[in-house]
Amino acid sequence: MRLTRTLQAAAAATALLFAATACGSSGGGSPATGLNPPDLKAPTKLGTSEGQVNLIAWAGYVENGSNDPKVDWVTDFQKQTGCQVHSKVAASSDEMVKLMKTGEYDAVSASGDASLRLIASGDAAPVNTGLVPNYKDVFSGLKNGSWNSVKGTMYGIPHGRGANLLMYNTQKVTPAPTSWSAVFDDAAAYKGHVTAYDSPIYIADAALYLKATRPELKIKDPYALDQKQFDAAVALLKKQNADVGEYWSDYLKEVSAFKSGDSVVGTTWQVIANLAASEGAKVKAFVPKEGSTGWSDTWMIYAKAKHPNCAYQWMNWIISPKVNAQVAEYFGEAPANSKACAHTSDKNFCATYHAADEGYWKHIAFWNTPIEQCLDGRTDVKCVPYAKWVQAWTEIKG
């Protein structure tokens, strides 16, 4: 079951990213080509297992049976590799970045709003995907993303992905919405019962809506906003604030709010929609016509990892078909490995989460780290960096 994923930012955690990218040159290809990370090399071969591996992960990614005896994919890994797993659960992307900088951890399950920071600062090393046999079966849409690669070099092994959906109460929201306008321009119709994700990265949701509804702003990438574009997104969110009853980060609170009727429309995750419906809430969730934002998590290895061989073995293990299926079902996301779908206990799981539907994912703008050098390739303007998103989010919420 997917747990809380708060993304409360710390400006200090992004400062190094801005410094690292300020001198980057622009270029074609993926949006991250403007980054000039340190010249680090991936290993050409693996050595002897070191006997342990230290991981930073989202809750639910590294389970050893201690939380639920039926949920354990760590014990078999330890038996097969001799690598004892020590894990630290992080509550936010910013905490992950800070922990990686301590040098005490070998790998992290980074989301897109953390990965570019780790790449630019030199904390994350390139990976040799040839040393991860299961990588060949990873869905193509998760490879060479703007959030996990630079100039064709992968900086991690994809773990899974999910979309941020629009959920509504089918009895109280009529007619059925088709657009994000239900929580933006038309939100006043449900004043006090609109809910929104509590994070600075939610500014991208507003930008994605404006990309479709205000073409004069010329927004290409919701994570690459110049000052005018950013101001428009912030203005839209400040307007929305008057109609928001609650900002959420804990999925159980959103389930409760939709069951009670306190919330009738807002952003959600598939696992929340499933749980709310199973508990009696009259809800539906979908990707609106403008598309959606979403997340794609990547296992990244620390550049100075003390246990790199065990870290590589962990990355291969966590995306092996059976294990990747277990994690995906427990956490509530689409698996990364194309062969994982054959191992899910719910045979409809991958269809529900659109695991193999690359057409579906083309409409999802995965979380990325906003930086001053525009991720959409523009060189004639500066984009608003993440630290400014953090400040604006505080103002938006009042």
Buried (B, 14 or more C-beta within 10 A) or exposed (E): BBBBBBBBBBBEBBBBBBEBBBEBEEBEBBBBBBBBBEEBEBBEEBEEBBEBBBBBBBBBBBBBEEEEEEBBBBEEBBEEBBBBBBBBBBBBBBBBBBBBBEEEBBBBBBBBBBBBBBBBBBBBBBBBBEBBEBBEBBBEBBBBBBBBBBBEBBBBBBBBBBBBBBBBBEEEBEEEBEBBBBBBBBBEEBEEBBBBBBBBBBBBBBBBBBBBBBEEBEBBBBBBBBEEBBBBBBEBBBBBBEBBBBBBBEBEBBBBBBBEEBBBBBBBBBBBBBBBBEEEBBBBBBBBEBBBBBBBBBBBBBBEBBBBBBBBBBBBBBBBBBBBBBBBBBBBBBBBBBBBBEBBEEEEBBEBBBBBBEEBBEBBBBBBBBBBBBBBBBEEEBBBBBBBBBBBBEEBEE
